[in-house]
Every structure is written in structure tokens, then in C-alpha cells.
């Protein structure tokens, strides 16, 4: 959501409110990236992607 700040300013919001929303979006993106970076090696160490597919008879 890179246009949150500009969109809120053009919509008539206060600059402080628009800045807080933009900061919330930035923190959310950083948190999601950190969780993905932590989950990928954890799943790799558990060999999640290397297990053969189970075929039900």
C-alpha cells in the first residue's frame, strides 16, 4: 500500500494521521518479511519439502 499516505492526504486526512497509517503499513510489511525469513529455514531443516507425496490406496 505505497499510496496510503498520498491517498489519505488527498482525501482530507491530517498529515499526522496519514503518517501513522503509513508507519503501520511499513511495520506490517517488515513483520511479514521477518516471519517468512524465519519460517523458510525452519521448514527446510525439517525437510518439509523433501518428503515424498503420500499416495492413498
C-alpha positions in Angstrom: 0.0 0.0 0.0 2.5 2.6 -1.0 -0.2 5.2 -1.8 -1.8 5.2 1.6 -0.2 8.4 2.7 -0.9 10.3 -0.5 -4.4 8.9 -0.7 -5.3 10.0 2.8 -3.8 13.5 2.3 -5.8 13.9 -0.9 -8.9 12.6 0.9 -8.6 15.3 3.5 -6.9 13.5 6.4 -4.5 15.2 8.7 -0.8 14.6 7.8 -0.1 13.1 11.2 -2.9 10.5 10.8 -1.7 9.7 7.2 1.9 9.3 8.5 0.8 6.9 11.3 -1.1 4.7 8.8 1.9 4.7 6.5 4.1 3.7 9.5 1.7 0.9 10.4 1.8 -0.4 6.8 5.7 -0.3 6.9 5.9 -2.2 10.2 3.4 -4.8 9.0 5.4 -5.4 5.9 8.6 -5.8 7.9 6.9 -8.2 10.3 5.6 -10.4 7.5 9.1 -10.4 5.8 10.7 -11.4 9.1 8.3 -14.2 9.7 8.8 -15.6 6.2 12.6 -15.4 6.6 12.3 -17.3 9.9 9.9 -19.9 8.6 11.8 -20.8 5.5 14.9 -22.3 7.2 12.8 -23.9 9.9 10.7 -25.7 7.3 13.9 -26.5 5.3 15.6 -28.1 8.4 12.5 -30.2 9.0 12.8 -31.4 5.4 9.2 -30.3 4.8 9.7 -30.0 1.0 11.7 -33.2 0.6 9.1 -35.7 1.8 7.7 -38.0 -0.8 4.0 -37.5 -1.5 1.7 -39.9 0.2 -0.4 -41.9 -2.1 -3.6 -43.3 -0.7 -4.7 -46.6 -2.0 
